[in-house]
C-alpha cells in the first residue's frame, strides 16, 4: 500500500475559492434585497387594504350622520 502525499494547495486554488465565495455572497445579497423589496410591496398592499377598510367605515358613519340630521 503506497502512501499518497496530500495535494498541495496552490495560489490558484485559493484565488478560485475566494472568487467562488465572493460570487456566493453576491448571490445571497441580491436574494436578500429582492426578498426585502417583495416584503415592502406586500406591506404596502396590506396598508392599502387597511386604508380601504377605514374608508368603508367612514362611509357608514356619514350615512348614520345624514340620517340623524
ABEGO torsion letter per residue (X at the ends): XBBBBBBBBBAAAAAAAAAAAAAAAAAAAAAAAAAAAAAAAAAAAAAAAAAAAAAAAAAAAAAAAAAAX
